Amino acid sequence: MKIVLRKRLPRFLRRNIGIYGGIALFIILMICLSAAYVVGNQGIRAAFHKIEDENRLEDGFFAISSPMDTTELSVLLGDSFEFEYQPYVDLLSSDGSEVRVFQMRHSIDIPFVLEGSFPDSDKEIALDRLYAESHGLKLGDHLQVRSEDMEVSGIIGLPEYIVSFKELGDLLADREVFGVAIVSNGFFSTLNEEKMTYQYAYKFRNELTEEEVNQKNRDIIKKLGDKGILTEFCAIGDNNRVNNLISKLELNINMSTYFMVLSMVIVAFLFALVSVHTFEDECSFVGVLIATGYKKKNILRHYLTIPVLVTLVSTAIGLLLALAFVYKIPTKSILDYYVVPKMLYTIDPARMALMIGFPIAAVSLINLIVFGRKLNLTPLRLIRRDTKKEKRVKNAHEMKKLGFLNRFRVRTVVRSKGQYISLIIGVFLAGLLCMFGLGMRSSFDRYIDSLPDSAVSEYQYVLKSPLPDESVLPSEAEKDTISTYETAYKGRMLPVNVLGISSGSKYLNNIDVSLLSEDEIIISDIMAAKLGIHKGDTIEIENKLTLHKWDAKVADIVDFELGVYVFTTQESLNSYLEKDEGYYNTVFSDNEIPGIDERFVSTVMTKEKVADSAKQMKTLMASLIVLLTAVGIICYVIVMFMLTKMVIDKNALNISLLKVFGYRNKEVNRLYLSQTQWIIILSVILFLPLQYFLIGKIWPDMLKSMSGFFYFRVTPLVFAIIVVLGAATCLITNAIHVKHVRKIDMTEALKNRE
């Protein structure tokens, strides 16, 4: 008996190839994309953590005005630190770009070799990989630096320059104009000491708590500051050259995880529909099997075999594709911007188990529930297809004014209300997935377009300290104070820019801080959206260097799209930072300030740089955006095709009977297919606001790894694309089904009529 059922499996699969083929393609795409991004990004993260440990990434660095022996530093700062002297000089190359050259390190921030070797002679140089690629340089090529002809001995990376920002506050890493390199000690000793930056990296000798780390960092600043020699300081937690990579990886993993979860919900929904559809189509056969003595457990096993096999094979294909080559798509976009060693295959057991186990568990559980409940019916009822009680449409006489065609359509919808409800739910879920992909692209585009116009001024100079000669500042320049605080956010500390605005501000005149009390602040709408803060709420922010804690009440929320910002008066912020009343460290100006002393400038931000950084961010996210958009659209079409096919298959026999009675194809279409089209199109349109609202609600959580934030914004074009896709898929499916019905043998249709 089991052999008979096994022989039937290939025929069953061929008959339902459209349904199971659609589910298989959906699972393959979902698993492939999710696994590729999880494996690729986790592999790069593992590679970074490896060099973090093996190459001993610093816990921070500082620069001083004159060199000191590391023994002197240990005496001054204490023996809980390990120091390494890492001076550098920025040199011009023959093509006008700058190369920041270091000598070899041995205990902290040890460089890693990607190709070749470190310099053995004074005529050799080892270049950062992306700088070398941007300038078309390979091993053995020559580069002229400081009028010296240097041979490229190696392609390397520096642990603290994963992304080579020239200054910590830079938004854009342009390898065409800046790169880092290692040279021999002999060559480095010939460099001009006047242009040298005396930098030291440090590591803590013991494991410390976060509070202890903050206190140690504060001690460095205080003790070196009291001696008047500190020119720059940065703890590793504030080093954008390193943290930029981690936030990017976390963003990719979060996005792909949310996509995977949403896709799995749709997979479970599809399996439920397929189970119901299969049983309704096969209930007579099931009744015959039970009547002839087949055990219910054998029947259950029979109907579980194909769905489980299809799911297992589809999942395996998706994983194999992801691990074989699809993972290269997300890793390439990362490696094109960040310098890390080759990714390490890192498989997260929990995520892999979820991706493999969920579809199989879903199909098994749903089939057991559907068939287990239905198999309790008597064989006679199953053979007669009497699986549920159908209610007649009440008050049919009240619909006489609708006319025959409309009454017929209403009765058809009521009789198949289960299928139509499923169709409507499927339209909602498929549209949600499609809007997720299309909306992310639209959101990035809107964010990029709005950033330049959001800049406070044409130029913003962030200073290491106030200028000794302020006569170089033009009359329109404005001197303000900016500092970085932190606030608790989803289990981590989120950087917050606190801007102290001077009285009578020209560039920030829409932000009135003059009436703020000591415990009040104004925040940007970006910060409010990211943290879910409302006017009147109280938040705690802390400066981990000064250890100033601030329980502040939100007095107002203002439009400010540049990032997570808090606004207060300059006088208040200066007092919190323990600075003089006239202290400032940022200058806004609508014109470039050519006479400013570059030694005091940390970074210069312009509207052009802000726009370029946003474009570069989109480039980094391009692979994820394109894949999510493409897969979202493909899955939308697959789901719509399957759902409409199930609804129309439900009425295929009735359609064939109408043809027996002489109805033409156009009339059949008007009686059975037109209402399906309109239900789908109306559902697509009506669900758009709800889909937009739901994604907007979970959007902040998807961007939780980003220091900044941008809104989920969908253009009218995205709404139009979703509607057109739904309508087109429905029309194509109906056309295919009409062609199929045309081939149905009328005699067979009458023979099968119950």
N, C-alpha and C positions, 0 to 999 in steps of 0.2 A: 504493500500500500504506500509505503514511503517512497518507493521508486517511482510510482505514478506521479506523486506530487513533485518529486525532483525533476522529472521530465517536463513537467508543466512550467517550471520556472523560466526557461528561456523564452517561451511563447508569451508568458505574462510580462516579461521585461520588454519584449519587442512591442507588445500592444500598448504599453505605457511609457514608451521611450521618450516621448515629448515631456511628460511630467518629470520623470526621474532624471532625464538629461538636463532639464532646466535646474533642478535642485543640485545635481552634481556640479554643474558649471558655477552655480552660486557659491557652493561650499569651496570649490577649488579657488575661486577668486578671493573669497573672504579669508581663507586660511593662508593662502599664498601671500597676500598683501600684509596681513597682520603679523605672520611669522617672519617675513622678510624685514619688516621694520623693527620688530622686537629683537630678533637675532642680530641684525646689522648694528643697531644702535647700542645694544648691550655689549656686543663684541668690541666696539670702539671704546665704550666706557671701561670695559675690562682691560683693554690695552693701555688706556690712560692711567688706570689705577696701578697697573704693573709698573709703569715708569715712575709713578708717584712714589712707589715703595723702593724699587730697585735703583732709581736715579736720585732718590732722596730730594723730592720737591721741598722747597723752602716753606717755613711757617710764616715768613714775611721778609721784607728787606727795608733798608733805610740807606739814605745817602747823606754824607757829611761834607763840610766845606774843605776839610783837609784830612789826609789819611791818618789813620791810627793803627797801631799794632793790635792784632786780635787779643793779645794778652792784656793790653791796656783796656780794651773794651770789656773783657771779662771782669777786670777789677772794678770798672765803673758800673757795669750793668748787672753783675752777679754771675755766678757759675752755673746758673740754670739754663744758659744759652750755649749753643755751639755756633761759632761764626766762621764765615769764609769771605775773604776779600774778593770782590767781583767788579773791579773798575771797568769802565767802557768808554769808548770814544766814537762819536758819529763821524764817519768819513764819507767824502763824496767819491762816487765812482765816475768813470769816464762818460757814462750816459746821463749824468746829472742826478741819479738816485743816491740815497743815503744808505750806508751800511754801518750798523752798530756792531763794532768788533769787541769781542771779549777774549781774554786769555783762557786757557784750559782750566776747568774746575775739577776738583778731586774728591770733595766730601759732600757738597750740597749743590743741587741743580746740575747734576752731572749730565752732559750732553749725550744723546744717543745717535748712533750712526745708522743711516738708512742705506747709503751706498758709499764705497770707498773707505777712507780712513781720515783721522785727524791730521792736521799739518805736522810734517816732520822737519820742515825747513822754514826759513824766514820768507820764502817765496811762494808759500802755499797757503791756501785759505779753504776752510770748510763752511759751506753756505747752507742757510736755512732752505729746506726743500722748495717751498712755494716761491721764495724769491728767485731761486735758480730756475724754476719752471717759467716764471713770468718773464725772465730775461733770456730764456732759451739757452741756459748754461748747463753743461754736462761735465762729467768727470774728464779731466784733462784739458778742458777749455781754459781760456785766460780772461781775467777781469782786471781792469786797471783801477786800483784804489790808491788815492793819495799819490798819483803819478808813479806808483809802483805796479809792475806787471806781475799779477799773482795767478798761480795755477790752482784750479779747483781740485783739491785732493779728496774732498768728501762732500756728500749731501747729508745733512744732519738735522736734528731738531733740538730745541732747548726746552726743558720741562716747564720753565716759567714763561715761555713765549709760545704757547700752543697756538695762539693767534697773535700775530706780531703788530699790536698797536704800538705806535711810537711813544705816545703818552697814555697813561692809564685812563684818562677821561675821553680818549678818542672814540668815535662811533664807527669809524671806517678803517679797515686794514687794507691799505693799498700797496700790494707788493711791487707795483711798478715804481714806487718812489721810496720804499723803505723795506729793509730786511735786516736780519741779524746773522752774525758769523763768528767763528772761532779762528784765531790766528795763533801762531807760535809765541812763546814768551819773549823770544828774541826780537821779533817784529814789534810786539806790543811795547817793549821797552824803548823803542825809537819814537813813539808817538808823543805829541805835544801835551805836556801835563796841564797846560792852561785850559785845554778843551776837554779834559778828562772829568768824568763823573766818578766820585769815590763812593762806590756802592758796596754794601755788605749784605749778604744773605744770612739768615739765622734759622736755627731749628731748636725747639725745646728738647732738652735732654730727657725729660720724663713726660708721661701722659698727664695732661692738666684738664681740669674742668673748664667750661666756657667762661665762667667768671674769673678763674685764675688766668686764663689766656688774655682776657681783656685787661686785667690788672697788670700783667707783665708787659703787654704792648704799651699801656699807659706809662709804665715806668721808663720804657725806652724813650718815649717822646719827652717826658718830663726831664729826665737826666741829661739827654743830649740837647734838649731845648734850653735848659738852664745854662749849659756851657756855650750856647749861641752858635753851635756848629751843625745842627740838623737842617738839612735842605729838603728832604723828602722822606716819607715813611708810608709803607703800605703793608698791612697784614694780608695773609693769603686769602682770607675771606672777602677782601675788597679788591683782589687782583682780577680785573676784568680780562686780562690776557689768559687766565686759566679758567675762571668760573663761567666765561661765555660759552665754553664747550659743554660743560655739564648741564647748564640750563637748556641749551639747544637739544641735547640728547634726551633730557627728561620731557621736553615738549613733544618731540617726535614719538616717544614711547607712550605718553599720555594720549595723544591724538589717535594713534593706531589702536590702543587699548579700548578707547571709547567706540571707535569704529567697529572693532571686533565684537564688543558686547551688543551693540545695536544690531549687527549682522546676525548674531546668534539668536536674538529675539525673533528676527524674521525667519531664520531657519526653523526654530521650534514651531512657529506659526504655520509655516509651509508644511511641515510634517503632519501637523494636526489636520490640516485640510486634506492632504493626500490620503491619510488614514480613513477619514470619513468618506472621501470620494471613492476610495478603493472598496470599502465595505458596501456602500450603496450599489456599486457596479457589480459586485461579486456575491451579494447576499443569497441569491438563488443557488449559486454553485455551493456556497457554504452550507445551505440547508440540505442539499443533496448529499454532501459529504457526511454530515452528522447523521442523516437518515440511513446511510449505508454503513455506519459503524465506525467512522473515523473519530478518534479521540480529540477533544477540544485542544489539548496541549500540542498535538501534532499539527492541527490547523493553525494555531497561533504561531508555532515555529515556522510553518510554511510562509505565512504572510509577513513574518519578521525578517526572513532571509534576504530578500531583495533589497528592502530599505537599508538594512544594516550593512550589507555588502557595498551598496552604492555609496553610503556615507563613509565607510571605512576606506574604500578605494579613493574616493574624492579627497578625503582628508590627507591620505598618504601622498597623493599626487600634488596637492597644494603645498605640503611640507617639503617634498622633494624639490619642487620648483623653487621654493623660497631658499632652501639651503644650497641648491646647485648654482643659481646665478641671479635670482631676483634680489637677493640681499645686497648685491653690488650697486643697485640703484640708490638706496638710501646712504650706503657707505661712501659712494663716489661724491655725493653732494657734500658730505662732511669733510672728506679728505681733500676736496678742492679748496677748502677754506681754513682747515685746521691741520697742524702738523703733529700727527701722532703715528706711532708705528703701525704695522699691519694689524688689522683687527684680529681679535681672538674669538674663535667660535665659543660663544657662551649661551647655553640653553637654560632658560629659566624653567625648572621642572613644573612649577605651579602653573605658569602660563601655558606651557606645552600640554600639560594634562588637561587644562581647561579647553584648549582648542581641539584636542583629540577626543576627549571624553564627553564634552557637552553635546555635540551633534549625535553621537552614538547613543548616549543616555536619553536624549530627547526623542529620537525615533523609536527606541525600544519602549520607553515608558508610555508614550502617546499611543502606539499601536496596541500595547497591552491593555490600556484603559478602554480604547474604542472597541477593539475586537472582544476583549474579555466581557464587557458589558453587553454587547450585542449577541454574543454566543449563548447567552442565557435564554434567548427567545426560542420558541419551539421550532423544529425543522419546517413545519407547515407554514408558519408565518414567514420564515426566511425565504422559502421557495416562492411564496406569493408576493414577496417584497413588502410585506406588511411590517415594517420595522418601526414605524411611528404613526401616530394618529394625525391625520391631516384634517385641519379645520376648514370648513367652508367659509368663504368670505361672507361675513354677515352684512345684512342690509344691502344686498346687491341691487335691489330695486332702486336704492337712492342714487346709484351711479348711472341711471339711464340717460341722464343729460350728457354724460361723457361720450356717448357713442360707442358702437361695438368695438372698434379697434382699441380705444383707450381702456374700456372695461376689460378686454382680453389681456392687455398689457398689465393692468393692475392685478388681475387674478394670477397671472404668470409670476409676477414678483412676489406675491403673497405666498404662493405654493413653494417657491424656491427662496423663501426669506432667509433661511440659514446660509445658503450660498451667497446671497447678496450681502448679508451682514459680514460674512467672511471677506467678500470682495472689498467692501468699504474699509474694513480694518486693514486689509493688505495694501490698499491704496494709500492709507495713512502712513503705514510703516515704510513702504517703499519710497514714498515722497519724502519722509523724514531722512532716510539714508541719502537720497539724491540731494536734498537741500543741505545736508551736512557737507558733502563734497563741493557742490557749487558755491555754497555760502562762504566757505573758508577762502576760496579764491577771491570772491567779491569783497570779503572783509579786508584781506591784505591790500587789494587795490585801493579801497577807500582810505585805508590807513596811510598808505604811501602818498596818496594825493593830498591828504589833509596835513601831513607833518610839516612841510615847508612853510605853510601859511600859519602854523601854530608857533613857529619860532618867535621868541620875544623880540629879537633884533637881528640885523644882518650879521653881526659878529658878537660872540660872547667869549671873553677871555677868562679862563679859570686860572688863578694865580697860586703860586706856592706860598707867597707872602705879599703884603702890600708893596707897591712900587716905591723905591727910594726917591725917584724923580717923577712926580706926577705932572710935570709941565708938558710931557709928551701926550697926555690925554686930551682929546678934543673937547670942545665945550659941551657937545651933546652926550658925552660919555656919562654913564651912571655907575656908581660904585655901590655894590651890594655884598652881602655875605651869604655863602652857601655852605652847608655841611651835610654829612650823611649820618642819618640815624637808622634805627632798626625797630621793627615791630613784629610781634608774633603773628604768624600766618600759616595755617594748616600744617602745624608741626615743625615749622622752620622759621628762621628770622628773615624778614623781607626788608631789603634796603629802602629807605625813604629819604628823598632829597628835601631838606629843610632850607627854604630860601628866606633870608632876612631882607625885607624890602626897605630901602631908605625912604625918608619922608619926601613927599612930592614926587614920587616916581613917575617918570615920563613913559617908560616902556611897560610898566605893569599898573597903569592907572585904572584898570578895571577891577583891580583887587584892592579893596580898602581895608588896610590893616590898622589904621589909626585909632579905631574905636575898640580894638581887641584888648581884653583884660589879660592878666598874666597867665591865666590858665586856659585861654581860648586860642584857637587856630582856625585858619581857613585851609581847606584841602581841595585838590584838583578832582574833577569829576572822574578821572581815570582811577584815582585812589579809592574813591567812594564805590565805584563799580567793582573794582577788584576785591576789596575787602568787605563789601556789603555794608558800608557805613552810611548813616543818614544824618541829616542835620540835627544837632542836639546830642548825638552820641558822644561818649568819652572813649578815647583810645590812649594806650600807653606806648610811647616811643622812647628809645634809649640811644644815647651816643656811647658806643663801647670804648671810645678813647678817653673821653672826659668823664664817663660813667654817669652823665647827667640823665636822670629819668624824668619823664614829663608825662603826667596824666592830664591830657588836654581835652577840652570840650570843643566839638566841631561847631563853630559859629556860623559857617557858611560853606557852600560848595560851589566852585566856579569852573567854567569851561577852560581846560588847560590840557591839551592832548599830548604834551611832550613826555608825560610819565607820571610816576607816583610822587606827588609834591605836596609839601606842607608849607604854608605861608605864614609868616609872623613879621614883627617889626625887626629892623636891623639891630636896634638897641637891645631888644630882648635876647636875640640869638647871640649877640656878642657877649652878653653877660653870662649866658649859659655855657658858652665855649671858653669862658674865662679869658676873654680878650679885652683890649682897650676899647673905649667908646668909638674911636675913629677907625677901628679895624675893618678891613674889607678883603675879599679874596676872589671876587668876580667883577668883571666890567662889561657892561652892555654898551654897544655902539652900533650906529648904522653905517659907519665907515671903518675901514681898516686902519689900525694904529701902527704905522710903520716904525716909529721910533721907540717902541716898547722894548725893554731889555728882555731877551728871550730866556735868560737865566732864571727869571722870576715867573715865567709862563709855564703852567702845567699842560694846558691844552687850549686850542682855539676851535670853537664850534661856529659854523656858518650855516645858513639856510641850505646851501648847496650840499654840505657834508651831511646834514640831517636827512635830506632827500636821498642822497647816495646810500646812506646806511640803511634806510628803509628798503631801498631797491635791493641792496645786498642781502638783507634779511629775507626778502621774498625769493631771491635766487637760491638761498640756502634751503628754503622750504619748498622749492619748485617741484622736486620729485614727489614729495608727499602730497602737495596740492594737486598735481596732475594725476597721480595714481588714485587718490581718493575721489577726485572728480570723475575720472574715467570709470572706475569700478562702481561708484555710486550710480552713474547713468546706466551702465550695463546691468547691474543688479535690479535697478528700477524697471528696466525693460523686461528682464527675465520674470520678475515677480508679477508684473502686470500681465504678461503673456500667459503665465500659468493660471492665474486667477480667472481671467476672462475665459480661458479654455475650459476650466472646470465648470463655470457657470453655464456656458453654452453646451457642453457635453451633457449636462443634466437634462437639457431639453432637446437633445439630438433626435431621440425617438419620436417625440411629438412633432418635430419639424418634418421628419420623413413622412409621418402620417398625414400632415397637411398637404404634402405633395401628392399623396395618394388621392386625396379629395380634390385635386386639381389646382391647388394654389401655386402660383408662379413664384420664382425666386425672390422677386422684388416684394411680393406680398408677405412671404415668409420672413424676409428681413424686417419688414415693418412690424410684424406681429411679435417677433421674438428677439431680434437683435438690437433694434433701435433703443429700447429702454435701457439695455445694458450700457450702450455707449453714453447715454445721457447721465445715468447714475455714476459712471466712472468720471466723466468730465466734471459734473457738479461736485463730486466728492473731492477730486483733485483741487478744484478752486476753493471750496469751502474749508478744506483742511490747511491751506497755506498759512493763515494767521496762527493757528495752533502749533503747527510745526515750527514756525519761526520763533514763537514764544518759548517753546520747550528747549530748543537748541540754545536760545539766548540765556536760559536759566542755567544750563550746565556748562556754558561757555567759560565762565570764570574758573571753574574747576579744571577744565582742560588746559588753561593757560597758567595754572598755579606755579609751574616751574619757572616761568618768565618773571624777571624783575619788573617788567613793565606790563602793559595791558593795552588791548585795543578792542573795540566793540565788535560784536557780531552784527554785520550789516549786509543786507541783501538788496540788490538793485532790482528794479522792475524787470530787467532782462532775465534774471534768474527765475523769477516767478513765471515769466512767459515761457521759458525753456521747459520748466517742470510741467506746465499745462500742455504745451505742444507735445512733449514726450508721452504723457499719459493719453492724450487724444490719438496720437499717431499709432501707439502700440495697440490701443483698442481697435482702431479701424483696420489695422493690418491683421490682427487676430481674427476679427470678424470675417474679413475677406478670406482668410485661410480656412476658417470653419465652414463658410458657405460653400467653398469649393469641395470640402470634404463631404458635406451633406449631400451635395449633388451626386456623389458616387454611391450613396447608400442604396442598396437593393430594397425597393418598396415591399416586395413579397416577404423578405426577411424581417422588415420592420413590422409588418402586420402579424407575422408568425410569433414574434417576440412580445407582442402586446399582451399585457396581463389584464 
